[in-house]
């Protein structure tokens, strides 16, 4: 069913051909394997053990599909993003209660969808760069992951452990928005609940310490932060 890929296998369940074709083309260009089913009835549940993420459309039928997926042996390990053109907040909340990891209203931004896909894959342990003892480079900045040191044009930049962790995360996902809640969950792993304000505070400090390169950390409401070329 799938060719080999490093980032994971995604199933798109959507009867809108324009949407499914758009997702298939762009997610494949991002490095994912993608298969498409028009409706939940077309899904072969025997294939689910190979799936890492499902992007599902629909109303009540979609909610039942999520519940059915989660009740299978492979279900707990499969991420789900639920999309709906129905402007009903209760429906989106019900999707989360049914087991969806994230929800999006249609029409959605393609960049936002890709960011959400990456976020869910990270939470599921997929689609992230492996731990490395190498060096990440961005323009004249070099980040040594083993020594946890940063230099810009050869000059050292002193960062806190938290600031370094945020910088590493943004560099690994350069040119793609990372939601604030995902930054919080990745950096403050032992924290309970969410405190996205602390993300803003630390990124503000990080920008100042990076000087002119700090302007490369951009943010957009609803999407999060990005290290932009």
C-alpha positions as CSV (number, residue, x, y, z in Angstrom):
1,X,0.0,0.0,0.0
2,X,2.8,2.4,0.9
3,X,6.3,3.1,-0.3
4,X,9.0,3.7,2.2
5,X,9.0,7.1,3.8
6,X,10.7,8.6,6.8
7,X,7.9,10.8,8.1
8,X,4.9,8.4,8.3
9,X,1.7,7.2,6.6
10,X,-1.3,9.5,6.4
11,X,-4.9,8.6,5.4
12,X,-7.2,11.3,4.1
13,X,-10.9,10.6,4.3
14,X,-12.7,13.3,2.3
15,X,-15.3,13.1,-0.5
16,X,-14.2,16.6,-1.8
17,X,-11.7,15.6,-4.5
18,X,-10.2,19.1,-4.7
19,X,-9.3,18.9,-0.9
20,X,-8.0,15.4,-1.0
21,X,-5.9,16.0,-4.1
22,X,-4.5,19.2,-2.5
23,X,-3.6,17.4,0.7
24,X,-2.2,14.3,-1.1
25,X,0.1,16.4,-3.3
26,X,1.4,18.8,-0.6
27,X,1.8,16.2,2.2
28,X,3.7,13.9,-0.2
29,X,6.0,16.9,-1.0
30,X,6.6,17.2,2.7
31,X,7.8,13.6,2.9
32,X,4.7,11.7,4.0
33,X,3.0,8.7,2.3
34,X,-0.6,9.5,1.6
35,X,-3.6,7.4,0.7
36,X,-7.1,8.8,0.1
37,X,-10.6,7.3,0.8
38,X,-13.7,9.2,-0.2
39,X,-15.9,8.1,2.7
40,X,-15.4,6.1,6.0
41,X,-17.2,3.2,4.3
42,X,-14.2,3.0,1.9
43,X,-11.7,2.5,4.6
44,X,-10.3,-1.0,5.0
45,X,-9.8,-1.2,8.8
46,X,-7.2,-3.9,8.2
47,X,-4.9,-1.2,6.8
48,X,-5.1,0.9,10.0
49,X,-2.1,-0.8,11.6
50,X,0.1,0.9,9.0
51,X,-1.4,4.3,9.5
52,X,0.1,7.0,11.7
53,X,-2.4,9.8,11.1
54,X,-5.9,10.2,9.7
55,X,-7.3,13.5,8.4
56,X,-11.1,13.0,8.4
57,X,-14.0,15.1,7.2
58,X,-17.6,15.0,8.0
59,X,-20.4,15.6,10.5
60,X,-21.9,12.9,12.7
61,X,-20.7,10.3,10.3
62,X,-17.1,11.5,10.8
63,X,-17.6,11.4,14.6
64,X,-18.7,7.8,14.4
65,X,-15.7,7.0,12.2
66,X,-13.3,8.5,14.7
67,X,-14.9,6.4,17.5
68,X,-14.7,3.3,15.3
69,X,-11.0,3.9,14.6
70,X,-10.1,4.5,18.2
71,X,-11.8,1.2,19.2
72,X,-9.6,-0.9,17.0
73,X,-6.3,-2.4,18.3
74,X,-4.3,0.1,16.3
75,X,-6.6,3.0,17.2
76,X,-4.8,4.4,20.3
77,X,-1.6,4.9,18.4
78,X,-3.2,6.7,15.4
79,X,-3.4,10.5,15.4
80,X,-6.6,12.1,14.1
81,X,-7.3,15.5,12.7
82,X,-11.0,16.2,12.2
83,X,-12.1,18.8,9.6
84,X,-15.6,20.2,9.0
85,X,-17.2,22.9,7.0
86,X,-20.1,22.8,9.5
87,X,-19.8,26.0,11.6
88,X,-20.7,24.3,14.8
89,X,-18.4,24.6,17.8
90,X,-20.2,21.8,19.6
91,X,-19.4,19.4,16.7
92,X,-15.7,20.2,17.0
93,X,-15.7,19.7,20.7
94,X,-17.5,16.4,20.2
95,X,-14.8,15.4,17.8
96,X,-12.2,16.0,20.5
97,X,-14.3,13.9,22.9
98,X,-14.5,11.1,20.3
99,X,-10.7,10.9,20.3
100,X,-9.5,13.5,17.7
101,X,-6.1,15.0,18.4
102,X,-6.9,18.3,16.7
103,X,-9.8,20.0,14.8
104,X,-10.0,22.4,11.9
105,X,-12.8,24.3,10.3
106,X,-13.1,24.3,6.5
107,X,-11.9,26.1,4.5
108,X,-8.5,25.8,6.2
109,X,-5.1,27.2,5.3
110,X,-2.8,24.6,3.7
111,X,0.1,25.9,5.8
112,X,-1.9,25.6,8.9
113,X,-2.9,22.1,8.1
114,X,0.7,21.1,7.5
115,X,1.7,22.7,10.8
116,X,-1.1,20.8,12.6
117,X,0.0,17.5,10.9
118,X,3.6,18.0,12.0
119,X,2.4,18.9,15.5
120,X,0.3,15.7,15.9
121,X,3.0,13.6,14.4
122,X,5.5,15.0,16.9
123,X,3.2,14.1,19.8
124,X,2.9,10.6,18.3
125,X,6.6,10.3,18.0
126,X,6.7,10.6,14.2
127,X,8.0,13.1,11.8
128,X,10.7,14.6,14.0
129,X,14.4,14.8,13.3
130,X,16.3,12.2,15.4
131,X,18.4,13.2,18.3
132,X,21.7,14.5,17.0
133,X,25.1,15.5,18.3
134,X,25.6,17.6,15.2
135,X,25.3,21.3,14.3
136,X,22.3,23.2,13.1
137,X,23.1,26.2,10.9
138,X,20.9,29.2,10.1
139,X,22.5,32.0,8.1
140,X,25.6,33.0,10.2
141,X,24.4,31.2,13.3
142,X,25.7,27.8,14.4
143,X,24.0,25.7,17.1
144,X,26.0,22.8,18.5
145,X,23.5,20.3,19.9
146,X,26.1,18.3,21.9
147,X,27.7,21.2,23.6
148,X,24.4,23.2,23.7
149,X,26.3,26.3,22.4
150,X,25.4,29.0,20.0
151,X,27.6,31.3,18.0
152,X,26.6,34.1,15.5
153,X,29.4,35.1,13.1
154,X,31.8,33.4,15.4
155,X,30.6,35.2,18.6
156,X,29.2,33.2,21.4
157,X,25.6,33.7,22.5
158,X,24.7,32.7,26.0
159,X,21.2,31.1,26.2
160,X,19.3,29.5,29.1
161,X,18.4,25.8,28.7
162,X,14.8,26.8,27.9
163,X,15.8,29.3,25.3
164,X,18.2,26.8,23.7
165,X,15.4,24.2,23.6
166,X,13.0,26.6,21.9
167,X,15.7,27.7,19.4
168,X,16.5,24.0,18.5
169,X,12.8,23.3,18.0
170,X,12.3,26.3,15.7
171,X,15.4,25.4,13.7
172,X,14.3,21.8,13.2
173,X,11.0,23.1,11.9
174,X,12.4,26.1,10.0
175,X,9.9,27.8,7.6
176,X,7.0,26.0,9.2
177,X,4.8,27.5,12.0
178,X,4.9,25.6,15.3
179,X,1.8,26.3,17.4
180,X,2.6,27.9,20.8
181,X,0.9,25.0,22.7
182,X,3.3,22.6,20.8
183,X,6.3,24.6,21.8
184,X,5.1,24.6,25.4
185,X,4.5,20.8,25.4
186,X,7.9,20.1,23.8
187,X,10.0,22.4,26.0
188,X,8.1,22.1,29.3
189,X,7.6,18.3,29.2
190,X,6.8,17.8,32.8
191,X,4.3,20.7,33.1
192,X,0.6,20.1,33.5
193,X,-2.1,22.1,31.7
194,X,-0.8,24.8,29.4
195,X,0.8,28.2,29.8
196,X,1.4,29.7,26.4
197,X,2.3,33.1,27.8
198,X,5.5,31.7,29.1
199,X,6.4,30.7,25.5
200,X,5.9,34.3,24.4
201,X,8.1,35.6,27.3
202,X,11.0,33.2,26.5
203,X,10.8,33.8,22.8
204,X,10.9,37.6,23.4
205,X,14.2,37.1,25.4
206,X,15.5,34.7,22.8
207,X,14.9,37.3,20.0
208,X,16.8,40.0,22.0
209,X,19.8,37.7,22.5
210,X,20.0,36.7,18.8
211,X,20.2,40.4,17.8
212,X,19.4,41.0,14.2
213,X,18.8,37.3,13.7
214,X,16.0,37.6,16.2
215,X,13.8,39.2,13.6
216,X,13.8,35.8,11.8
217,X,11.6,34.4,14.5
218,X,8.1,35.5,13.3
219,X,4.7,34.7,14.7
220,X,1.2,34.8,13.4
221,X,-2.0,34.6,15.4
222,X,-3.5,31.2,15.3
223,X,-0.4,29.5,13.7
224,X,2.4,30.1,16.2
225,X,6.1,30.8,15.7
226,X,8.4,30.1,12.9
227,X,12.1,30.6,12.1
228,X,11.8,32.1,8.7
229,X,14.6,32.3,6.0
